[in-house]
């Protein structure tokens, strides 16, 4: 009897060890590598979402030509990841809208999601960062982005590529539940701007020309930036040579001024801002970062909201010293 008990005990320990090993093998991080994804392709809970769209010059047609095995396509620009309301584009969908989108992709509450950008530019990466943020806002935690996207996968695993239309996924059971953590609307930003003692940093992720009012988004009503904002263009986080997010130690230097304390990330339509949010919140660990989805397009709809477009004398001096 004692031998039988010992045998059963050892058997139970073996099973538990195997389960723990499986959990470790499938544990994901905000960014995953092509090697990690290749090792986990057979995970039954894995859902791979290919976001290729007009931003990267692709779409469903390029997906059909080749994609990661088991991936499902969802056009970032057309599928409803961002919606328009009252003439403002790029806004967060409602709970029901996003729940329908996710369920149609076969996403369950326990799904392990990997989002795949094209892997061709920093703006293209913003698609996956915005989709990632949207999942987080609606309560799905187990989500990652494939660093380097489809471009990196096709180079790393040229023999692991599928073509043609995939099998339609079974409708998922994901329940979307909006959480205000990570999100801020125009009213909230107005309150921050009017409160001169607010400790919140406004982080503008656009280009320097747009920040200083030398250019603007076509749908923005005016040029400039929100008073008090600092500029860190989202492209600074991206390595254009290998089309991947830069290493964490380099990101920590780039974002040194905003790695601690509350931050509001904005841009034109909340697309570029998603990359800055992703870097700060998910890679650098600042969990007090909000994303303003309406950004400059919504902010400038009301002409009474303040804007800054002229450089202060202090800024001019700093630029002069920097050039020197």
C-alpha positions as a Markdown table, in Angstrom:
| # | Residue | x | y | z |
|---|---|---|---|---|
| 1 | Unk | 0.0 | 0.0 | 0.0 |
| 2 | Unk | 2.8 | 2.4 | 0.9 |
| 3 | Unk | 4.5 | 1.7 | -2.5 |
| 4 | Unk | 1.2 | 2.4 | -4.3 |
| 5 | Unk | 0.8 | 5.7 | -2.4 |
| 6 | Unk | 4.4 | 6.7 | -3.3 |
| 7 | Unk | 3.7 | 5.8 | -6.9 |
| 8 | Unk | 0.5 | 7.9 | -7.0 |
| 9 | Unk | 2.3 | 10.8 | -5.3 |
| 10 | Unk | 5.2 | 10.7 | -7.8 |
| 11 | Unk | 2.6 | 10.5 | -10.6 |
| 12 | Unk | 0.8 | 13.5 | -9.3 |
| 13 | Unk | 4.0 | 15.5 | -9.0 |
| 14 | Unk | 4.9 | 14.6 | -12.6 |
| 15 | Unk | 1.6 | 15.8 | -13.9 |
| 16 | Unk | 1.9 | 19.0 | -12.0 |
| 17 | Unk | 5.4 | 19.6 | -13.2 |
| 18 | Unk | 4.2 | 19.0 | -16.8 |
| 19 | Unk | 1.4 | 21.5 | -16.3 |
| 20 | Unk | 3.7 | 24.1 | -14.8 |
| 21 | Unk | 6.2 | 23.6 | -17.7 |
| 22 | Unk | 3.4 | 24.1 | -20.2 |
| 23 | Unk | 2.3 | 27.3 | -18.5 |
| 24 | Unk | 5.9 | 28.6 | -18.5 |
| 25 | Unk | 6.2 | 27.7 | -22.2 |
| 26 | Unk | 3.2 | 29.7 | -23.1 |
| 27 | Unk | 3.7 | 32.7 | -20.8 |
| 28 | Unk | 3.7 | 35.8 | -22.9 |
| 29 | Unk | 5.1 | 39.3 | -22.6 |
| 30 | Unk | 4.0 | 42.6 | -24.1 |
| 31 | Unk | 6.4 | 42.0 | -27.0 |
| 32 | Unk | 7.1 | 38.5 | -28.2 |
| 33 | Unk | 9.7 | 37.3 | -30.7 |
| 34 | Unk | 9.2 | 35.2 | -33.8 |
| 35 | Unk | 11.0 | 32.3 | -32.1 |
| 36 | Unk | 8.5 | 32.5 | -29.1 |
| 37 | Unk | 5.6 | 32.5 | -31.5 |
| 38 | Unk | 7.0 | 29.5 | -33.5 |
| 39 | Unk | 7.3 | 27.5 | -30.3 |
| 40 | Unk | 3.7 | 28.3 | -29.3 |
| 41 | Unk | 1.8 | 27.9 | -32.6 |
| 42 | Unk | 0.1 | 24.7 | -31.4 |
| 43 | Unk | -1.3 | 26.4 | -28.3 |
| 44 | Unk | -5.1 | 25.8 | -28.6 |
| 45 | Unk | -5.8 | 29.1 | -26.8 |
| 46 | Unk | -3.6 | 31.2 | -29.1 |
| 47 | Unk | -5.3 | 33.7 | -31.4 |
| 48 | Unk | -3.0 | 35.4 | -34.0 |
| 49 | Unk | -4.4 | 38.6 | -35.4 |
| 50 | Unk | -2.9 | 39.9 | -38.6 |
| 51 | Unk | -3.6 | 43.7 | -38.9 |
| 52 | Unk | -2.2 | 44.5 | -42.3 |
| 53 | Unk | -4.0 | 47.4 | -43.8 |
| 54 | Unk | -3.6 | 50.5 | -46.0 |
| 55 | Unk | -1.2 | 52.2 | -43.5 |
| 56 | Unk | 1.4 | 49.6 | -44.4 |
| 57 | Unk | 0.3 | 49.2 | -48.0 |
| 58 | Unk | -1.3 | 45.8 | -47.4 |
| 59 | Unk | -4.7 | 44.3 | -46.5 |
| 60 | Unk | -6.6 | 41.1 | -47.0 |
| 61 | Unk | -5.1 | 40.5 | -50.4 |
| 62 | Unk | -1.5 | 40.5 | -49.1 |
| 63 | Unk | -2.7 | 38.3 | -46.2 |
| 64 | Unk | -4.0 | 35.7 | -48.7 |
| 65 | Unk | -0.6 | 35.7 | -50.4 |
| 66 | Unk | 1.1 | 34.7 | -47.2 |
| 67 | Unk | 0.6 | 34.7 | -43.4 |
| 68 | Unk | 1.6 | 33.1 | -40.2 |
| 69 | Unk | 0.0 | 29.6 | -39.9 |
| 70 | Unk | -3.3 | 29.8 | -38.1 |
| 71 | Unk | -3.5 | 33.6 | -38.2 |
| 72 | Unk | -6.8 | 35.4 | -38.9 |
| 73 | Unk | -6.9 | 38.8 | -40.7 |
| 74 | Unk | -8.5 | 41.9 | -39.3 |
| 75 | Unk | -8.0 | 45.1 | -41.3 |
| 76 | Unk | -7.1 | 47.8 | -38.7 |
| 77 | Unk | -8.6 | 50.6 | -40.8 |
| 78 | Unk | -11.8 | 48.9 | -41.7 |
| 79 | Unk | -12.8 | 46.3 | -39.1 |
| 80 | Unk | -13.8 | 48.7 | -36.3 |
| 81 | Unk | -10.8 | 48.9 | -34.1 |
| 82 | Unk | -11.4 | 52.7 | -34.2 |
| 83 | Unk | -14.7 | 54.4 | -34.9 |
| 84 | Unk | -15.9 | 57.9 | -35.8 |
| 85 | Unk | -18.4 | 59.8 | -33.7 |
| 86 | Unk | -19.7 | 63.4 | -34.2 |
| 87 | Unk | -17.1 | 63.9 | -37.0 |
| 88 | Unk | -14.1 | 62.8 | -34.9 |
| 89 | Unk | -12.2 | 59.8 | -36.3 |
| 90 | Unk | -10.1 | 57.3 | -34.5 |
| 91 | Unk | -12.2 | 57.0 | -31.3 |
| 92 | Unk | -12.5 | 54.0 | -29.0 |
| 93 | Unk | -15.4 | 51.7 | -30.0 |
| 94 | Unk | -18.2 | 51.0 | -27.5 |
| 95 | Unk | -18.2 | 47.9 | -25.3 |
| 96 | Unk | -20.7 | 46.2 | -27.6 |
| 97 | Unk | -18.9 | 47.2 | -30.8 |
| 98 | Unk | -15.6 | 45.8 | -29.6 |
| 99 | Unk | -17.1 | 42.7 | -28.1 |
| 100 | Unk | -18.6 | 41.9 | -31.4 |
| 101 | Unk | -15.3 | 42.5 | -33.2 |
| 102 | Unk | -13.4 | 40.3 | -30.8 |
| 103 | Unk | -15.9 | 37.5 | -30.8 |
| 104 | Unk | -16.0 | 37.4 | -34.6 |
| 105 | Unk | -12.2 | 36.8 | -34.4 |
| 106 | Unk | -12.8 | 33.7 | -32.2 |
| 107 | Unk | -11.5 | 35.4 | -29.1 |
| 108 | Unk | -12.5 | 33.9 | -25.7 |
| 109 | Unk | -12.0 | 35.3 | -22.3 |
| 110 | Unk | -9.0 | 32.9 | -21.9 |
| 111 | Unk | -7.5 | 33.5 | -25.3 |
| 112 | Unk | -3.8 | 34.2 | -25.6 |
| 113 | Unk | -3.6 | 37.0 | -28.3 |
| 114 | Unk | -0.7 | 37.9 | -30.5 |
| 115 | Unk | -1.1 | 40.9 | -32.7 |
| 116 | Unk | 0.9 | 41.0 | -35.9 |
| 117 | Unk | 1.7 | 44.3 | -37.6 |
| 118 | Unk | 3.2 | 44.4 | -41.1 |
| 119 | Unk | 6.6 | 45.3 | -39.6 |
| 120 | Unk | 7.5 | 48.1 | -42.1 |
| 121 | Unk | 7.4 | 51.4 | -40.1 |
| 122 | Unk | 6.8 | 53.0 | -36.8 |
| 123 | Unk | 3.4 | 54.2 | -38.0 |
| 124 | Unk | 2.5 | 50.6 | -38.9 |
| 125 | Unk | 3.5 | 49.5 | -35.4 |
| 126 | Unk | 1.1 | 52.0 | -34.1 |
| 127 | Unk | -1.8 | 49.9 | -35.4 |
| 128 | Unk | -0.8 | 47.0 | -33.2 |
| 129 | Unk | -0.1 | 49.2 | -30.2 |
| 130 | Unk | -3.6 | 50.8 | -30.5 |
| 131 | Unk | -5.2 | 47.4 | -30.9 |
| 132 | Unk | -3.2 | 46.1 | -27.9 |
| 133 | Unk | -4.4 | 49.1 | -25.8 |
| 134 | Unk | -8.0 | 48.5 | -26.9 |
| 135 | Unk | -7.9 | 45.0 | -25.6 |
| 136 | Unk | -6.5 | 46.2 | -22.3 |
| 137 | Unk | -9.1 | 48.9 | -21.9 |
| 138 | Unk | -11.8 | 46.3 | -22.4 |
| 139 | Unk | -10.4 | 43.9 | -19.9 |
| 140 | Unk | -8.4 | 41.3 | -21.9 |
| 141 | Unk | -5.0 | 41.0 | -20.3 |
| 142 | Unk | -3.3 | 38.2 | -22.2 |
| 143 | Unk | -2.2 | 40.0 | -25.3 |
| 144 | Unk | 1.2 | 40.6 | -27.0 |
| 145 | Unk | 2.6 | 42.2 | -30.1 |
| 146 | Unk | 5.0 | 40.3 | -32.5 |
| 147 | Unk | 8.1 | 42.4 | -32.5 |
| 148 | Unk | 9.1 | 42.9 | -36.2 |
| 149 | Unk | 5.7 | 41.8 | -37.3 |
| 150 | Unk | 5.0 | 39.8 | -40.5 |
| 151 | Unk | 8.2 | 41.1 | -42.1 |
| 152 | Unk | 10.3 | 39.6 | -39.4 |
| 153 | Unk | 8.4 | 36.3 | -39.4 |
| 154 | Unk | 8.6 | 35.8 | -43.2 |
| 155 | Unk | 12.4 | 36.3 | -43.0 |
| 156 | Unk | 12.9 | 34.1 | -39.9 |
| 157 | Unk | 10.5 | 31.3 | -40.9 |
| 158 | Unk | 10.1 | 31.3 | -44.7 |
| 159 | Unk | 9.1 | 27.6 | -44.5 |
| 160 | Unk | 6.3 | 28.4 | -42.0 |
| 161 | Unk | 3.9 | 30.4 | -44.1 |
| 162 | Unk | 0.4 | 29.7 | -45.1 |
| 163 | Unk | -1.5 | 31.1 | -48.2 |
| 164 | Unk | -5.1 | 31.4 | -49.0 |
| 165 | Unk | -8.1 | 32.0 | -46.8 |
| 166 | Unk | -8.0 | 30.5 | -43.3 |
| 167 | Unk | -10.8 | 28.5 | -41.7 |
| 168 | Unk | -13.3 | 30.9 | -40.3 |
| 169 | Unk | -13.0 | 31.0 | -36.5 |
| 170 | Unk | -15.7 | 29.7 | -34.1 |
| 171 | Unk | -17.4 | 32.7 | -32.5 |
| 172 | Unk | -15.7 | 33.5 | -29.2 |
| 173 | Unk | -17.2 | 34.2 | -25.8 |
| 174 | Unk | -15.1 | 37.3 | -24.8 |
| 175 | Unk | -17.0 | 39.8 | -22.7 |
| 176 | Unk | -15.9 | 43.4 | -23.1 |
| 177 | Unk | -15.9 | 45.4 | -19.9 |
| 178 | Unk | -14.6 | 49.0 | -20.2 |
| 179 | Unk | -12.1 | 50.2 | -17.6 |
| 180 | Unk | -11.3 | 53.9 | -17.3 |
| 181 | Unk | -7.7 | 53.0 | -16.4 |
| 182 | Unk | -5.5 | 53.9 | -19.4 |
| 183 | Unk | -8.2 | 56.2 | -21.0 |
| 184 | Unk | -8.9 | 59.9 | -20.9 |
| 185 | Unk | -11.4 | 62.0 | -22.9 |
| 186 | Unk | -11.4 | 65.6 | -23.9 |
| 187 | Unk | -13.1 | 66.8 | -20.7 |
| 188 | Unk | -10.4 | 65.2 | -18.6 |
| 189 | Unk | -7.6 | 66.8 | -20.6 |
| 190 | Unk | -9.3 | 70.2 | -20.3 |
| 191 | Unk | -9.3 | 69.9 | -16.6 |
| 192 | Unk | -5.6 | 69.0 | -16.6 |
| 193 | Unk | -4.8 | 72.0 | -18.8 |
| 194 | Unk | -6.8 | 74.4 | -16.6 |
| 195 | Unk | -5.1 | 73.1 | -13.4 |
| 196 | Unk | -1.7 | 74.8 | -13.4 |
| 197 | Unk | -0.6 | 72.7 | -10.4 |
| 198 | Unk | -1.4 | 69.3 | -12.1 |
| 199 | Unk | 1.5 | 66.8 | -11.9 |
| 200 | Unk | 0.3 | 65.1 | -15.1 |
| 201 | Unk | 2.7 | 65.3 | -18.0 |
| 202 | Unk | 1.2 | 65.8 | -21.5 |
| 203 | Unk | 3.2 | 63.7 | -24.0 |
| 204 | Unk | 2.8 | 64.6 | -27.7 |
| 205 | Unk | 3.9 | 61.8 | -30.0 |
| 206 | Unk | 3.7 | 63.6 | -33.3 |
| 207 | Unk | 6.4 | 65.1 | -35.5 |
| 208 | Unk | 8.3 | 68.2 | -34.5 |
| 209 | Unk | 6.7 | 70.2 | -37.3 |
| 210 | Unk | 3.2 | 69.4 | -36.2 |
| 211 | Unk | 4.1 | 70.1 | -32.5 |
| 212 | Unk | 5.2 | 73.6 | -33.4 |
| 213 | Unk | 2.3 | 74.3 | -35.7 |
| 214 | Unk | 4.3 | 74.1 | -39.0 |
| 215 | Unk | 2.0 | 71.4 | -40.2 |
| 216 | Unk | -1.1 | 69.6 | -39.0 |
| 217 | Unk | -3.4 | 66.6 | -39.6 |
| 218 | Unk | -5.9 | 67.2 | -42.4 |
| 219 | Unk | -8.8 | 66.8 | -40.0 |
| 220 | Unk | -7.4 | 69.0 | -37.3 |
| 221 | Unk | -9.0 | 72.5 | -37.2 |
| 222 | Unk | -5.9 | 74.3 | -36.1 |
| 223 | Unk | -2.1 | 73.7 | -35.7 |
| 224 | Unk | 0.1 | 73.6 | -32.6 |
| 225 | Unk | 0.2 | 71.6 | -29.4 |
| 226 | Unk | -1.7 | 71.5 | -26.1 |
| 227 | Unk | -0.2 | 73.9 | -23.5 |
| 228 | Unk | 2.3 | 72.3 | -21.3 |
| 229 | Unk | 3.0 | 69.3 | -23.5 |
| 230 | Unk | 6.4 | 67.9 | -24.2 |
| 231 | Unk | 7.4 | 66.3 | -27.5 |
| 232 | Unk | 8.7 | 62.7 | -27.8 |
| 233 | Unk | 7.9 | 61.6 | -31.4 |
| 234 | Unk | 6.7 | 58.0 | -31.3 |
| 235 | Unk | 9.2 | 57.2 | -34.1 |
| 236 | Unk | 12.0 | 57.6 | -31.6 |
| 237 | Unk | 11.0 | 54.2 | -30.0 |
| 238 | Unk | 11.4 | 52.4 | -33.3 |
| 239 | Unk | 14.4 | 51.0 | -35.1 |
| 240 | Unk | 13.8 | 51.7 | -38.7 |
| 241 | Unk | 16.6 | 49.3 | -39.8 |
| 242 | Unk | 15.3 | 46.1 | -38.4 |
| 243 | Unk | 11.7 | 47.3 | -38.0 |
| 244 | Unk | 11.5 | 46.5 | -34.3 |
| 245 | Unk | 11.0 | 48.4 | -31.1 |
| 246 | Unk | 14.3 | 49.5 | -29.6 |
| 247 | Unk | 15.7 | 47.7 | -26.5 |
| 248 | Unk | 14.3 | 48.6 | -23.1 |
| 249 | Unk | 17.6 | 50.2 | -21.9 |
| 250 | Unk | 17.6 | 52.6 | -24.9 |
| 251 | Unk | 13.8 | 53.4 | -24.4 |
| 252 | Unk | 14.5 | 54.2 | -20.8 |
| 253 | Unk | 16.9 | 56.9 | -21.9 |
| 254 | Unk | 14.6 | 58.3 | -24.6 |
| 255 | Unk | 11.6 | 58.5 | -22.2 |
| 256 | Unk | 13.6 | 59.4 | -19.1 |
| 257 | Unk | 11.5 | 62.5 | -18.4 |
| 258 | Unk | 8.2 | 60.6 | -18.2 |
| 259 | Unk | 9.0 | 57.1 | -16.9 |
| 260 | Unk | 7.7 | 58.1 | -13.5 |
| 261 | Unk | 4.5 | 60.0 | -12.6 |
| 262 | Unk | 1.2 | 60.4 | -14.4 |
| 263 | Unk | 1.2 | 60.9 | -18.2 |
| 264 | Unk | -1.4 | 61.6 | -20.9 |
| 265 | Unk | -0.3 | 60.4 | -24.3 |
| 266 | Unk | -1.8 | 62.1 | -27.3 |
| 267 | Unk | -1.1 | 62.8 | -31.1 |
| 268 | Unk | -3.6 | 63.5 | -33.9 |
| 269 | Unk | -6.1 | 60.7 | -33.6 |
| 270 | Unk | -4.7 | 58.5 | -30.8 |
| 271 | Unk | -2.7 | 56.2 | -33.2 |
| 272 | Unk | 0.9 | 57.4 | -32.7 |
| 273 | Unk | 0.0 | 58.1 | -29.1 |
| 274 | Unk | -0.6 | 54.3 | -28.6 |
| 275 | Unk | 3.0 | 53.6 | -29.3 |
| 276 | Unk | 4.2 | 56.0 | -26.6 |
| 277 | Unk | 1.6 | 54.6 | -24.2 |
| 278 | Unk | 2.7 | 51.0 | -25.0 |
| 279 | Unk | 6.4 | 51.8 | -24.4 |
| 280 | Unk | 5.8 | 53.7 | -21.1 |
| 281 | Unk | 3.1 | 51.4 | -19.7 |
| 282 | Unk | 4.0 | 48.0 | -20.9 |
| 283 | Unk | 7.8 | 48.1 | -21.5 |
| 284 | Unk | 9.0 | 50.7 | -19.0 |
| 285 | Unk | 6.4 | 49.9 | -16.3 |
| 286 | Unk | 4.7 | 53.3 | -15.7 |
| 287 | Unk | 1.2 | 52.1 | -15.0 |
| 288 | Unk | -0.1 | 55.6 | -14.7 |
| 289 | Unk | -0.3 | 56.5 | -18.4 |
| 290 | Unk | -3.6 | 57.5 | -20.1 |
| 291 | Unk | -4.2 | 57.6 | -23.8 |
| 292 | Unk | -6.3 | 60.4 | -25.3 |
| 293 | Unk | -8.0 | 58.9 | -28.3 |
| 294 | Unk | -9.6 | 62.1 | -29.6 |
| 295 | Unk | -6.2 | 63.9 | -29.5 |
| 296 | Unk | -5.6 | 67.0 | -31.6 |
| 297 | Unk | -8.5 | 66.4 | -34.1 |
| 298 | Unk | -11.0 | 66.4 | -31.3 |
| 299 | Unk | -9.2 | 69.0 | -29.2 |
| 300 | Unk | -9.2 | 71.6 | -32.0 |
| 301 | Unk | -12.9 | 71.2 | -32.8 |
| 302 | Unk | -13.6 | 73.8 | -30.2 |
| 303 | Unk | -11.7 | 77.0 | -31.2 |
| 304 | Unk | -11.8 | 78.2 | -27.5 |
| 305 | Unk | -9.4 | 75.4 | -26.4 |
| 306 | Unk | -5.9 | 76.8 | -26.0 |
| 307 | Unk | -3.0 | 75.9 | -28.3 |
| 308 | Unk | 0.7 | 76.7 | -28.4 |
| 309 | Unk | 2.4 | 77.2 | -31.8 |
| 310 | Unk | 5.2 | 79.7 | -31.1 |
| 311 | Unk | 8.5 | 78.8 | -29.5 |
| 312 | Unk | 9.3 | 80.6 | -26.3 |
| 313 | Unk | 12.6 | 82.4 | -26.0 |
| 314 | Unk | 13.8 | 79.7 | -23.6 |
| 315 | Unk | 13.1 | 77.1 | -26.3 |
| 316 | Unk | 14.9 | 79.1 | -28.9 |
| 317 | Unk | 18.0 | 79.4 | -26.6 |
| 318 | Unk | 18.0 | 75.6 | -25.9 |
| 319 | Unk | 17.8 | 74.9 | -29.7 |
| 320 | Unk | 20.6 | 77.4 | -30.4 |
| 321 | Unk | 22.8 | 75.8 | -27.7 |
| 322 | Unk | 22.0 | 72.3 | -29.0 |
| 323 | Unk | 23.0 | 73.3 | -32.6 |
| 324 | Unk | 26.2 | 74.8 | -31.3 |
